[in-house]
């Protein structure tokens, strides 16, 4: 049986995930902080992301763990993880300062009032599970499927599909930036565990401290110092992240030699693949579905 082209099959897979995310809202999972609640949410996340991902990989053919980025990360990646997560967090705070009414899902307003059980519950539900499941889908699978069309195409489409999966028009720019950063971290490290670590640390910082920072800025008569501080942090951590990425790429260029039969794809081939991907009916359906879901969610919350 002839395989479906990547620019059709990958967005079709994402569309199925989008539909499952939407249907999951019909399940009344009790968020009471108990172990049963954690298990219920975990099973739901596995059903939405992991199982469809495994099924998609099987339908596409045998996929090795190496192809999915299941590689350990080196000690050199620790600095990259920290700087990339702090860069994303500083940008998220800046977006929050621009929109004081925005409240991050699972955001904590008073950490000191939480019990240890509540901290563990929030960490698992809002920090660990999203990082693991979303990175598996959008980096291990989607990024790698588009990689044969070049790094630019892989980063662009995995980031767009990742951003659309959050069903939020107001937050679309933030999630696009997050997607690009996570895609580049994945490309540089060749390990999904590194992008999971960045995603997890970003979630952790956002959930437990962003609301506190934006509230503190809102109570201040002048928010300029807060903006200046986090712009500075963003620029510094961006510089340090790029420096670590450059060092990693230089190391790979020396230690990793391309295969003898590896053919360099032409610029025309990559641009044609990019155009075909953007014009794919499946990709356009993903965009339409995500925008419609975002509008419905917005009207429901008003």
Secondary structure, 3 states (H helix, E strand, C coil): CCCCCHHHHHHHHHHHHHHHHHHHCCCCCCCCCCHHHHHHHHHHHHHHHHHHHHHHHHHHCCCCCCCCCCCCCCCCHHHHHHHHHHHHHHHHHHHHHHCCCCCCCCCCCCHHHCCHHHHHHHHHHHHHHHHHHHHHHHHHHHHHHHHHHCHHHHHHHHHHHHHHCCCCCCCHHHHHHHHHHHHHHHHHHCCHHHHHHHHHHHHHHHHHHHHHHHHHHHHCCCCHHHHHHHHHHHHHHHHHHHHHHHHHHHHHHHHCCCCCCCCCCCHHHHHHHHHHHHCCHHHHHHHHHHHHHHHHHHHHHC
